[in-house]
Amino acid sequence: MPDSLEFKAKNVDSAVEKASVELKMPKEEIKYKVLSYGSSGIFGLSGTKKAKIRVKLPEDMPRDELKAQSAEFNIETLPASENYDSTEATNAMVIENEEPLASTHSQDQPPDSFPAESAESGRIVLQRIVDALTSDAKVSLEESGDRLCFNVDGGNAGILIGKRGQTLDAIQTIVGKVVNKRNENRIRVQVDIEGYLATRKENLENMAIRLAEKAKKIGKPISLGQMNAYDRRIVHIALKDYPEILTRSRGEGSLRKLVIFPKKSGYSKK
């Protein structure tokens, strides 16, 4: 006969409440061991897990009543050394994973060359983030070379992009982690807001050339200040073959400074 039952719910308190109802026991009399407090995943949007408890059954409880529950709950006999706690545990904030949402935007199918499940998970999470920040915005998905490109149209683009694109960078990081959660081969992910990246690229290239000419003219290096990796790469490539100019990133972390050096003044990359 089983000595315990396991119960799952969105948090530990709910699991205890569920055990109380199923076993017809007052909550304060239930002795249990917390197996998992659950988690809300990435901002409660993906990878959520339910809390799980293992309840020790009273010795005088009729076991016949539990046979019908064995198909629903994971029942096992525990060693006598297991420790149980009858005190209530702290709530774990968990947002249930709403599977029906996956079919809400089924008209936008991910490209066949990438794992469909990963691509769709990324799109669903991005749509939820966008909906939390603005309204009337729609996410579409397309394949571009070796990467998945998520495009957002509508809504308040300024809020989604943020200062210097920092909000957009954070959103892209989250979506990238969701897409690559279960993939052995990393998938490159790009999130764009109403063509912002193309406009940003053109502006950075024009600025890089203008500042390169200035650096050559005054014979002194010019710093562009802190920039993210995407922006720095654009400037490096734009000035890669530019006459008498060197570029170098300085500092640590994701936001580093980019400096343009005029070669003729004796500056070097070292």
JOLINCOR-V471150 format. One record per residue. N is the residue number from 1. SS is DSSP state (A for helix, B for strand, O for the rest). PSI is psi as a letter, one per 40 degrees, with the letter a starting at -180 (999 if undefined). D_CENTER is the distance of its C-alpha to the mean C-alpha in Angstrom with 1 decimal. Layout:
BEGIN
{{N,SS,PSI,D_CENTER} {N,SS,PSI,D_CENTER}}
END
This chain:
BEGIN
{{1,O,i,43.7} {2,O,i,40.1} {3,O,e,39.7} {4,B,i,36.2} {5,B,i,33.6} {6,B,h,29.8} {7,B,h,28.1} {8,B,i,24.5} {9,B,a,23.1} {10,O,d,20.2} {11,O,i,21.4} {12,A,d,24.4} {13,A,d,26.8} {14,A,d,26.3} {15,A,d,26.9} {16,A,d,30.1} {17,A,d,31.2} {18,A,d,30.7} {19,A,d,32.8} {20,A,d,35.4} {21,A,d,35.9} {22,A,d,36.0} {23,A,e,38.3} {24,O,f,40.3} {25,O,i,40.1} {26,O,i,39.6} {27,A,d,36.2} {28,A,e,38.1} {29,A,e,39.8} {30,O,h,36.8} {31,B,h,36.1} {32,B,i,32.7} {33,B,h,30.3} {34,B,h,26.6} {35,B,d,24.9} {36,B,h,21.3} {37,O,e,20.1} {38,O,i,17.1} {39,B,i,13.5} {40,O,e,11.3} {41,O,a,8.1} {42,O,h,4.9} {43,O,f,7.3} {44,O,e,9.4} {45,O,d,7.9} {46,O,i,7.4} {47,O,f,9.3} {48,O,i,11.7} {49,B,i,15.0} {50,O,i,18.4} {51,B,i,20.7} {52,B,h,23.8} {53,B,i,27.2} {54,B,h,30.4} {55,B,h,33.5} {56,B,h,36.9} {57,O,h,39.5} {58,O,i,42.9} {59,O,d,45.7} {60,O,e,47.8} {61,O,h,45.3} {62,O,h,46.6} {63,A,d,44.6} {64,A,d,45.8} {65,A,e,43.6} {66,A,e,40.5} {67,A,d,41.3} {68,A,d,39.9} {69,A,e,36.6} {70,O,d,36.2} {71,O,d,34.6} {72,O,d,31.8} {73,O,i,31.1} {74,O,h,30.8} {75,B,h,34.2} {76,B,i,35.4} {77,O,h,38.2} {78,O,i,37.1} {79,O,i,39.1} {80,O,e,41.2} {81,O,e,39.4} {82,O,h,36.2} {83,O,h,35.6} {84,O,i,34.7} {85,B,h,33.9} {86,O,e,35.4} {87,O,i,33.7} {88,O,i,30.7} {89,O,i,27.3} {90,O,i,24.8} {91,O,i,22.6} {92,O,h,18.9} {93,O,h,16.8} {94,O,h,15.3} {95,O,h,14.5} {96,O,i,15.9} {97,O,h,14.2} {98,O,g,16.4} {99,A,d,17.4} {100,A,d,19.8} {101,A,d,17.2} {102,A,d,16.7} {103,A,e,20.3} {104,O,d,20.3} {105,O,f,19.6} {106,O,e,21.2} {107,O,e,23.3} {108,O,g,20.6} {109,O,h,20.6} {110,O,i,18.4} {111,O,i,20.7} {112,O,d,22.6} {113,O,e,22.0} {114,O,i,18.4} {115,O,h,17.3} {116,A,d,17.5} {117,A,d,15.2} {118,A,d,12.2} {119,A,d,13.0} {120,A,d,13.6} {121,A,d,10.4} {122,A,d,8.6} {123,A,d,11.4} {124,A,d,11.3} {125,A,d,7.9} {126,A,d,9.0} {127,A,d,12.4} {128,A,d,11.4} {129,A,d,10.0} {130,A,d,13.1} {131,A,d,15.3} {132,A,d,14.5} {133,A,d,15.5} {134,O,i,18.4} {135,O,i,20.5} {136,O,f,22.0} {137,B,i,19.2} {138,B,h,18.6} {139,B,h,16.1} {140,B,i,17.8} {141,B,h,17.0} {142,B,i,19.4} {143,B,h,20.1} {144,B,g,21.3} {145,O,b,22.7} {146,O,e,20.4} {147,B,i,17.1} {148,B,h,15.3} {149,B,h,15.7} {150,B,h,14.2} {151,B,h,16.7} {152,B,h,16.9} {153,B,i,20.4} {154,B,i,22.0} {155,O,a,21.1} {156,O,g,21.2} {157,A,d,20.1} {158,A,d,20.9} {159,A,d,18.4} {160,A,d,15.5} {161,A,d,16.7} {162,O,i,17.7} {163,A,h,20.2} {164,A,f,20.5} {165,A,e,17.3} {166,A,d,15.2} {167,A,d,13.2} {168,A,d,12.7} {169,A,d,11.7} {170,A,d,8.9} {171,A,d,7.7} {172,A,d,8.3} {173,A,d,6.5} {174,A,d,2.9} {175,A,d,5.1} {176,A,d,6.7} {177,A,d,4.9} {178,A,d,5.1} {179,A,d,8.4} {180,O,e,9.6} {181,O,d,9.0} {182,O,f,12.7} {183,O,h,14.3} {184,O,d,17.0} {185,O,h,17.4} {186,O,h,14.6} {187,O,h,14.0} {188,B,h,14.0} {189,B,h,11.9} {190,B,h,13.4} {191,B,h,12.7} {192,B,i,16.1} {193,B,h,17.6} {194,O,f,21.1} {195,O,e,22.1} {196,A,d,21.2} {197,A,d,20.5} {198,A,d,23.9} {199,A,d,25.7} {200,A,d,24.0} {201,A,d,25.0} {202,A,d,28.6} {203,A,d,28.9} {204,A,d,27.8} {205,A,d,30.2} {206,A,d,33.0} {207,A,d,32.4} {208,A,d,32.3} {209,A,d,35.7} {210,A,d,37.2} {211,A,d,36.3} {212,A,d,37.5} {213,A,d,40.8} {214,A,d,41.1} {215,A,d,40.4} {216,A,d,43.1} {217,A,d,45.5} {218,A,e,45.2} {219,O,f,44.8} {220,O,i,42.0} {221,O,i,38.3} {222,B,h,35.9} {223,B,h,32.5} {224,B,e,29.8} {225,B,a,27.9} {226,B,h,24.3} {227,B,i,22.1} {228,O,i,18.7} {229,A,d,18.8} {230,A,d,18.8} {231,A,d,21.7} {232,A,d,23.6} {233,A,d,23.6} {234,A,d,25.1} {235,A,d,27.9} {236,A,d,28.6} {237,A,d,29.1} {238,A,d,31.1} {239,O,e,33.5} {240,O,d,33.6} {241,O,e,37.1} {242,O,h,38.2} {243,O,h,41.7} {244,O,f,42.2} {245,B,h,38.7} {246,B,i,36.1} {247,B,i,32.5} {248,B,h,30.7} {249,B,h,27.5} {250,B,i,28.2} {251,O,a,26.3} {252,O,i,23.3} {253,O,a,19.6} {254,O,d,17.3} {255,O,h,19.9} {256,B,i,23.2} {257,B,i,26.5} {258,B,h,28.1} {259,B,h,31.9} {260,B,h,34.4} {261,B,h,37.6} {262,B,h,41.0} {263,A,d,42.5} {264,A,e,46.1} {265,A,e,45.8} {266,O,e,45.3} {267,O,i,41.6} {268,O,i,39.6} {269,O,e,36.2} {270,O,999,37.3}}
END
